[in-house]
Structures are given as C-alpha cells and as structure tokens.
Amino acid sequence: MNILWLQSAGCGGCTMSLLCAEGPNVFDLLAGAGLTFLWHPALSLESGAEVRGILASLVSGEVPLDILCVEGAIARGPRGTGRYQILSGTGRPLLDWLRDLAPLAAHVVAVGTCATYGGVTTAGGNPSDAVGVQYDGAHPGGALPATFRARAGLPVINIAGCPTHPDWVTETLLMLAAGRLGASDLDALGRPRFYADHLVHHACPKNEFYEYKASARALSEMGCMMEHLGCIGTQAVGDCNIRPWNGQGSCTRGGYPCINCTAPEFEEPRHLFTATPKIAGIPVGLPTDMPKAWFMALASLSKAATPERIAKNAVADRIVTPPTLRKPR
C-alpha cells in the first residue's frame, strides 16, 4: 500500500515524533508491512516538478491512492478560499488538494490534534480560520463534511495527540495494511480505540500519591498533580504511561501535568495548563466515571489515611522518606 503524506498548518512535531519509532525504526517497520511513501514533504527526496507529477498521477487515477495522511490543521481563510496556505509549487490551496485527493483515497488519516480537531493552530482567535480534516473542534464537519467516507467506507481516522505517539501512527497504518481496522475500532471522535480506550492515568508513576490524594503544590514535586497543578490524566484518553515515549518518557513521568492533548479544544482550557480550576475548593474536573459525592468521600478518607512517607515525598522533588521495611519475625 502507498501513503501520500501532506503537511498543513502546524509545527511538524508529529513527523518529528514519528521518527522516534524504534525497534524497528519507522522505515523498516512500514516497509516490512508493505507500506511505502509516495511522498512525504520532510522525508522524501522528490521536490518541485517531481511532486507535481505524483499529485497529477493520483488525481488522474493513473496511480491509486491507498492512504492519505494529513498532518496539521487546514487553513480555510481568507473567506473560505484556503489561500492562506498554498501547497508550494502548485499554486493551489492545500484545502483544495485535500478535497480533491480525499475521495480518491482508500483511507484518510489525520495525524495529530491539529489535523484531527484544529488543535493549537486554531487558538488565539483562529485568524486563519483553521479546522481539522473532518472536525471543527468537537463538532463534526471540518475541511471535509461530517458525512465524508473514504473509498474503504471509513470516516477520517483521527490519530489525536500533540504530538502523536509514534506507535499510534505506525500501529494504525499497520492495521490498515492488514485490513484489521474497522468502524468498531474507532471511538466516538474517530480515534483508534487501541489507545483511546485507555486513560493517561493508567500506569502513571504518581498513582500512589493519587490514591492518598497526596498532592504536589509546585512543578517538579513528586506528588499527584490533579488537585493543584491542572493534571487531567484521569479524564484524558491515551496509553502514554503504558507505552512511554522512547521507552521511558511521558508528560507526567517528566513532572508536568497531562493537558488532555488527545481531546478536541484542549488548546484553550480557559485557565492555566498548570492550575486546577476549583469551586469551593473542589476541582471542577473529576475522574472519568466518578460521581462527585463518591470522589469527595474517598478523597477525605484517603487524605486522613495518608502515610507520613507519602505526605512528605509528595511535596519534595525526590524521595526524602524511603519505605520502612519491617523485619521478618
């Protein structure tokens, strides 16, 4: 199967992340599954007339398009023309290329939250009138209509994340190559369920502190960041702590709160990313599936039962009180 990758309005960070795929690397992994790039603007050698020739062969039907990957939001401005972003060397807006190529593709894959829902590109008043490929924030219908379906029958596959984990991209592409990704494998927002059925909270290294509601009060402290520092890993989808970046990294493992980057409209939470909004001292956002009354009751009991070791370590930047091991009798 072939892949055409277009980069639109964004930072290119999802491609940077993709290059971190390891064991095997991204090129060997895709090649082993029979996947090849027709063109990728950052990874391919072709440019200029060669790229125009590739695009022309796809539009004419001379070369079938198996997978169209789009990275970055789609700028529709000014006034719906899309001319804020011209695909270099073609004289045509990327918006027009997307609308021409998407119906020809067996599958359309939006890579990263900018491509899926608009993401950071739409923040700050959205002067370029940018949207996701098939979503405008949380609302169906973006550069492509909500009713769009690729040739194989699926809507746009939304690999959300800012950036995406490299495995989320490669696993999606490998599943498509194997014919193993169907409509039931996508959640309500079009995200592959193999990672969207998990929460960032799962396997978070701060879970011991979360269980006792032993909270950090400043960045770099070891405690749970939900109560004071804006972490919403208990509500955010993603297996970031189950299969960390480069085998060991994630936001919470690095001491920074989860900002729910796999969700629509995460980019403008209406408060600091590192602050937890509260009403009467109670966090507004509570863990998924947890009734507020239950959470408050459990939180009160947990705080009352917090071991001294956990309470002290929570507000330190390293372990200051190690576990006390009982001697065997």
VOVEX-780803 format. One record per atom (N, C-alpha, C): residue in one letter; x, y, z. Coordinates in steps of 0.2 Angstrom, whole numbers, plus 2048, in hexadecimal, padded with zeros to 3 digits. Atoms other than C-alpha are relative to their C-alpha. Last residue first. Example, Ala and Ser with C-alpha at 12.3 -4.5 7.8 and 13.67 -1.06 7.14 Angstrom:
2
S7FC7FA7FFS8447FB824S7FC805803A8047FA800A83E7EA827A804806800
//
This chain:
329
R8008037F9R8317C393AR8037F9800P8048067FFP8357CB929P8017FD807K7FB8067FFK83C7DD92BK7FB7FA801R8008037FAR8307EA925R8047FA800L801807801L8367F5917L7FF7FC806T7FD8047FAT834807919T7FE7F97FFP8048057FCP83180F908P8037FD806P801807804P83C81D903P7FC7FC804T8028057FBT83982F90AT7FF7F97FCV7FD7FD7FAV84283D900V7FF7FB805I8028047FAI83E8358EFI804803806R7FD807800R8418438E2R7FE7FC806D7FE801807D8398548DDD8047F9800A7F9800801A8308558EEA8027FE7F9V7FE7F9801V81E85A8F1V808800800A8047FD804A8178488EFA8028077FEN7FD801807N8268408F7N7FC8047FBK7FA7FC801K820847908K8037FF7F9A8027F97FFA80E841907A8078047FFI8037FE806I813830900I7FF808800R7FB801805R81F82C90ER7FE8037FAE7FB7FA800E81383391BE8058007FAP7FA8027FCP806826915P805806800T7FA7FF803T7F682E90FT8067FE804A7FC8067FFA7E7827918A8078007FDA7FF8027F9A7DE83791BA8047FA801K7FC7FB7FDK7E183D909K8017FE807S7F9801802S7DA82C902S805805804L7FD8057FCL7CA82E90DL8077FE7FES7FF7FF7F9S7C783F907S8037FB804A7FA7FB7FFA7CB83B8F5A801802807L7FA804801L7BF82C8F5L806804801A8008057FAA7B08368FCA8077FC800M7FF7FC7FAM7B48448EFM8007FC806F7F97FE800F7B58388E1F802804806W7FC8067FFW7A582F8E5W808803801A8008027F9A79C83F8E6A8047FB802K7FC7FB7FCK7A38458D5K7FF7FE808P8047FB7FDP79E8358CCP803805805M8008007F9M7AD82D8C4M7FB805802D8058057FDD7AB8278B2D800800808T805803804T7BA8318ACT7FC7FB804P7FE806804P7C48398BAP7FA7FD7FCL7FF8067FBL7BE84A8C0L8017FA7FBG7FF806804G7C085B8B7G8017FA804V806800805V7B986A8C1V8007F97FCP7FE7FF807P7C68678CFP7FA7FF7FCI800807803I7BE86A8E0I8028017F9G7FA8047FFG7C48798EAG8007F97FDA8008017F9A7B38828EAA8067FB802I8067FD7FDI7B38808D7I8007FE807K8048037FAK7C487C8D0K7FA804801P8067FC7FEP7CE87E8C0P7FC7FD805T806804800T7DF8748C1T7FA805802A8047FE7FAA7EE87F8BCA7F97FC7FFT7FD8027FAT7FD8798B1T7FC802806F7FF808800F7F487A8A0F8027FE807L7F9802801L7EE88C8A5L8017F8800H7FC7FF7FAH7DC88F8A3H8077FE7FFR8037FA7FCR7CF891895R803800807P8048037FAP7D487F88FP7FC805804E8027FA7FCE7D988687EE7FC7FE806E7FB7FA801E7E4879875E7FE806804F7FC8007FAF7DA86A87BF804806801E8007FA7FDE7CD86E86EE804800807P8027FA803P7CA85C869P800806804A8077FE800A7D384F873A7FF8067FCT804804805T7E3846871T7F98027FFC7FE7FE807C7ED854879C7FD7FC7FBN806803804N7E485188AN8018027F9I8047FB802I7F085D893I7FB7FE7FCC803802807C7F985089DC7FB8057FFP807802800P8038598ABP7FE7FE7F9Y8047FB803Y81685A8AAY7F97FD800G8027FB7FBG8228508B5G7FC8067FEG7FB7FB800G82B8478A7G7FE806805R7F98037FER8228378ABR805805800T8008017F9T8128418AAT8067FD803C8007FA7FDC816847898C8007FF808S8077FE801S81C836892S800807804G8027FA7FFG82D82E890G7F98017FFQ8007FE7F9Q83581D893Q7FC807801G7FF8057FBG835812883G7FF802807N7F98027FFN838820877N8017FB805W7FC7FE805W82782787BW8077FD801P7FD7F9800P81E81D888P8048017F9R7FA801805R81480D884R8038077FFI7FF807801I80880B893I8067FF7FBN7FC8037FBN80B81D899N8007F8800C7FA7FD7FFC805825889C8057FD805D7FC8057FCD7F7819886D807802801G7F9801802G7EB827881G8047FB804V7FF807803V7DA82E886V8078007FDA7FD7FF807A7DA83D892A8017F97FDQ8057FF805Q7CE83D8A1Q8027FF7F9T8058057FET7D98368AFT7FA8017FBG7FE807803G7E883E8A6G7FA7FB802I807803801I7E084F8AAI8017F97FCC800807804C7EF8578B2C7F97FD7FFG803800807G7EC86A8B6G8007F97FDL7FC7FE805L7F986D8C4L7FD7FE7F9H7FE7F9800H7EF86D8D4H8038037F9E8047FB7FCE7E485E8D6E802807800M8077FE802M7E98548C7M7FD805804M8017F9802M7FC8558C9M7F98027FEC805800805C7FF8468D4C7FF8077FEG8078027FFG80F8478DEG7FC8017FAM802807802M8218478D8M7F97FE801E8018047FAE8258598D8E7FD7FA7FES7FA8047FFS82C85F8C7S8007FD807L7FE805805L81E86C8C5L8077FD802A7FB7FD805A8188738D5A8027FB7FBR8027F9800R80A86F8E1R8048047FBA7FB7FB801A80B85C8E0A7FD8077FFS8007FC805S7FC8528E7S807804800A7FA7FD7FEA7FA8438F2A8038057FAK8017F9801K7E983E8EDK805804803Y8017FD7F9Y7EC82D8F5Y7FF808800E8048057FCE7E98238E5E7FF804807Y8077FE801Y7F08328DBY7FC7FC804F8027F97FDF8018318E4F7F98017FEE8008017F8E80281E8E0E7FE807803N8068037FEN7FD8228CEN8007FF807K8037FC7FAK80B82E8CBK7FA7FD803P7FC8017FAP8148228BFP7FE804806C7FD7FA7FFC8058228B3C8057FF806A7F9801800A8018108AEA804807802H7FE8077FFH7EF8158A9H8087FF800H7FF8027F9H7ED8278ACH8027F9801V7F97FF7FEV7EF82B89AV8027FE807L7FF7F97FDL7DF822897L807801802H7FC7FF7FAH7DD81388CH7FF807802D8048047FBD7CF80F87FD804801807A8057FB7FDA7D781D874A7FB7FC805Y7FD7FB7FBY7E7813871Y7FA804803F7FA8047FDF7E1803868F803805805R8028027F9R7D080D866R8067FC803P7FF807800P7D6816856P8007FE808R7FA8017FER7CF828857R8017F8801G7FC803805G7C082C84DG8077FE802L7FC7FB803L7B883785AL8057FE7FBA8057FB803A7AB82A85FA8038067FDD8047FD7FBD7B981D860D7FB8057FEL7FF7F97FFL7C0813852L7FB802805D7F97FF7FDD7C3800851D801808801S8018027F9S7B07FD84ES807801804A8047FA7FDA7B280783DA8007FE808G8077FF803G7BF7FA837G7FD806804L8037FA7FCL7D27F8839L7F98027FDR8028017F9R7D97E7835R7FD806804G807800801G7DC7E8822G7FC7FE807A8028077FEA7EE7E3825A7F87FF7FFA7FD805804A7F47F381DA7FE7F9800L8047FF806L7E77FD827L8037FB7FAM8078037FFM7ED7F5837M7FD8017F9L800807801L7FF7F9832L7FA7FC800L7FE802807L7FB80B82FL8017F97FFT8067FF804T7F280C840T8017FE7F9E8058057FFE800804849E7FA8017FCT7FE807803T80D80F841T7FB7FB801V8007FF807V80481F846V8017FA7FCW8077FF802W7FF81A857W8008017F9D803807801D811813859D7F98017FEP7FE803806P819824856P7FC7F97FFH7FB8057FEH80F82C864H8027FD7F9T802807800T80683B85CT8067FB803P800804807P80C84C860P7FD7F9801C7FC7FA802C801854866C8067FF804G7FA7FF7FBG7F5845865G8048067FEA8007FA7FCA7E683F85AA806800805I7FA8027FCI7E883184DI801807804N7FD7FB7FCN7D7835846N8057FE805I7FD8037FAI7D2829838I804805804V7F97FE7FFV7C783382BV8027FD807P7FF7F97FFP7B7829829P807802800L7FF7FD7F9L7B8817823L800808800G8067FF7FCG7B0810813G801803807A8018067FCA7BF80980AA7FA800805R802805805R7BE8177FDR7FE7F9804A7FB802805A7BE82480BA7FE7FA7FCR7FE8077FFR7AE82A813R8067FF7FBF7FB803804F7A983C815F8027F9802T803806804T79883F81ET8067FD7FCA8018067FBA7A084B82BA7FE7FA7FCP8068017FDP7A685681CP7FF7FA805L804805803L7B8858818L7FA800804A7FE7FF807A7C286881DA7FC7FB7FCG7FA7FC800G7B986682EG8018027F9G8007FB806G7A885E831G806805801P7FE803806P7A5855842P7FF8057FAH805800804H7A6861851H8017FD7F9A8048067FEA7B285E85FA7FA7FF7FBG8018017F9G7BE86B857G7FD7F9802D7FE7FA7FED7BA86C845D7FF801808Y8037FD7FAY7BB85A840Y802808800Q807802800Q7BE85182FQ7FC803806V802803807V7CF85782AV7F97FF800G7FD806801G7D1863839G7FD7FD7F9V8048057FDV7CD875838V8047F97FFA7FD807800A7D7885835A7FB7FB803D806804801D7CE896832D8027F97FFS800803807S7DF89E830S7FA7FC7FFP8007FB806P7DC8AB83EP8007FD7F9N800804806N7D789D84BN8008057FAG8057FC805G7D38A9859G8007FD7F9G7FF7F9801G7E28A4863G7FC8037FBA8007FC7FAA7E2891860A8018087FFT8067FC800T7DE889850T7FF804806T8017FB806T7EF88384CT7FA804800V7FC7FA7FEV7F187B85EV7FF8057FAG7FA7FF7FBG7E486E859G803807801G7FE7F9800G7D986E84AG806802804Y8057FB7FDY7CF85E84EY8028077FFT8068047FET7D884F845T7FB806802A803803806A7E685883BA7F97FD802C8017FA804C7EB86484AC7FC7FD7FAT8067FD7FET7E9855856T7FE8067FBG7FF7FB7FBG7F684A84DG7F9804801V7FB8017FCV7F584083DV801806805A7FD7FA7FDA7E5840834A8047FF805V7FE8007F9V7E383082AV802807802V7FD7F97FEV7D982E81AV802800807H8007FE7F9H7D781C813H802807801A8048057FCA7D3815802A7FF802807A7FC8047FBA7D88267FBA7FB7FA803L7FC805804L7D082D7EBL8037FB805P805805803P7C28377F5P8047FA7FCA8038047FBA7D083F800A7FB7FB7FDL7FC8067FFL7DB8457F1L7FC7FB805D7FF804806D7D08537EAD8037F9801R807802803R7CA85A7FAR8007FC7FAL8038057FBL7DB859802L7FA7FE7FDW7FD807802W7E38617F2W7FD7FB805D803803806D7D686F7F4D8037FA7FEL8078017FFL7DA873806L7FD7FC7FAL8008077FEL7ED872802L7F97FE801P8018007F9P7E98827F8P8017F8802R8078027FDR7EF8817E6R8007FF807G8057FB801G7FE8897DDG7F97FF803T806801804T8078797DCT7FB8057FEG7FE802806G81987D7E1G7FA7FE7FBS7FB7FD804S81587D7F3S8027FD7F9L7FC806800L8048777F9L8068037FBI800803807I7FC8887FCI8057FA800Q7FB806800Q7F788C80EQ8007FD7F9Y7FB7FF7FBY7EE89D811Y8067FA800R7FA7FD803R7E689A801R805802805G7FA8057FFG7D988E808G8078037FET7FC801806T7CB8987FFT8067FB801G802807803G7BE89780DG8047FE7FAR807800802R7BF8AA811R7FE7F97FCP8057FB7FFP7D28AB813P7F97FE7FDG8007F9802G7D389E81AG8048027FAR8057FE805R7D088C81AR7FF8077FEA8017F9800A7E0886823A7FA8017FAI8017FE807I7E0873825I7FE807800A8077FE801A7E886D835A7FF8037F9G8017F8800G7F8864835G7F98017FEE7FD7FE7FAE7FD85282FE7FF808800V7FF7F97FFV7F384A822V802802807C7FF7FD7F9C7F583881DC801807800L7FE7F9800L7ED83180DL801802807I8007FD7FAI7EE81E80CI8028087FFD8028057FAD7EB8137FDD7FE804806L7FD7FE7FAL7EC81F7EEL7FD7FC806P8058007FBP7EB8177DDP803802807V7FD8037FAV7F781D7D0V7FB800805E7FA804802E7F18217BFE8037FC805G8018077FFG7E18277C7G8057FC7FDS802803807S7E38397BFS7FD7F8801V8077FD802V7E38417D1V7FD7FC7F9L8058027FCL7F18347D6L7F98037FES801807801S7FC8367C7S7FA7FE805A804801807A7FA8497C8A7FE7F97FFL8077FE7FEL8008497DBL7FB7FF7F9I8038057FCI80F83E7D6I7F9802802G802806804G81384A7C8G7FD7FA804R8067FF804R8128597D3R7FE7FA7FBV8068007FBV81E8517DFV7F98027FCE8018077FFE82B84E7D1E7F97FF804A804803806A8288607CAA7FF7F8802G8017FC806G82E8677DBG7FC7FC7FBS8027F97FFS83585B7E8S7FD8037F9E8047FD806E8388487E9E7FE807802L7FB7FC804L8458437F7L7FC8047FAS7FF802807S83883D803S8058057FDL7FC806800L83883F816L8027FE7F9A7FA7FF7FCA83285181AA8057FA7FFP7FC7FA801P82585380CP807801804H8017FC7FAH82084180CH804806800W7FC7FA7FFW81D8397FBW7FE802807L8007FD806L8178287F4L804807801F8027F9801F81C821805F8018027F8T7FA7FC803T81D80E805T7FD807800L8027F9800L813801810L8068057FDG8027FE806G8167EF80DG7FD8077FFA807801801A8157EA81FA7FE8027F9G8028077FEG8287E8820G7F97FE7FFA7FE804806A82A7F9817A7FF7F8801L8057FF805L820801825L8027FC7FAL8068037FEL82B7FA833L7FB8007FAD800808800D83B7FC82AD7FA7FD802F7FF802807F83880F827F8007F87FFV8067FF804V831812838V8007FE7F9N8017F9801N83F80B842N7FA8007FBP7FB7FD805P83E7F9848P7FE8077FFG8018077FFG83F7F9857G7FB7FC7FDE7FA804800E83D80B857E7FE7F9801A802807800A831819852A8067FC800C7FD8037FAC83982A856C7FD7F8801L7F9802801L83782F844L8037FD806L800806804L824830847L8077FD7FFS8018057FBS82783D855S8007F97FCM7FA8007FCM82F849848M7FF7FA805T7FB803804T82184583CT8067FF804C803807801C814849849C8057FC7FCG7FE8047FAG81E85984EG7FE7F97FFG7FC805803G81C86183CG8027FB806C7F97FF7FFC817871844C8047FB7FDG7FE8037FAG80687383DG807801801A7FE7FA7FBA7FC87A82EA8017FC807S8047FA800S7FD86C821S802805806Q7FF7FC7FAQ80985D81EQ7FC8077FFL8007F9801L803851811L801803807W8007FD7FAW80883E811W8008087FFL7FE7F9802L804833802L7FF804807I8027FB7FBI805821808I8028077FDN7FC7F9801N8068127FCN7FD805805M8047FA800M800800800M804806800
//
